[in-house]
Amino acid sequence: MDAPRKLVWKRKSKVPLKRRPGLLSQEEQDNVRRAIQALRRHHGSLRKVAKLLGMGRPSLERIMAPKGTITAAVALEAARLAGVTMDDVLEGRFPRPVMCHPRDMA
């Protein structure tokens, strides 16, 4: 007679699996960074924008760095704060390019 097979139960890990931090392309992340910079100019400081986005200033500075990762949640909050659609932020339609008058160029 064959011996019964021993079953081994594995306990679930208490450490959560790493989640993918939003599925934004590099171009979309750059567009969100430009939108946040426009919001900073409008509101006066990055600290104020961070508070309005619901995060701390160090966290916002970290994701604004070139190697920082911007999530879809941050893009959504930036769009809400700007009063535009998320598509406008992701596709670079916000902020609109500023046109200079030729006489201002001299």
Residue pairs with C-beta under 8 A, 6 or more apart in sequence:
21 69
21 71
22 69
22 70
22 71
22 72
22 73
22 74
22 75
23 72
24 32
24 70
24 71
24 72
24 75
24 90
27 92
28 70
28 75
28 90
28 91
29 69
29 70
31 89
31 90
31 91
31 92
32 70
32 74
32 75
32 78
32 89
32 90
33 64
33 70
34 92
34 95
35 78
35 79
35 82
35 89
35 94
35 95
36 49
36 60
36 64
36 78
37 64
38 82
38 94
38 95
39 49
39 52
39 78
39 81
39 82
40 46
40 49
43 49
43 52
46 57
46 60
46 61
46 64
47 57
49 60
49 81
50 56
50 57
50 59
50 60
52 81
53 60
53 74
53 77
53 78
53 81
54 77
55 74
62 68
63 69
63 70
63 71
63 74
75 86
75 89
75 90
76 86
78 89
79 85
79 86
79 88
79 89
79 94
82 88
82 89
82 94
84 93
84 94
87 93
88 94
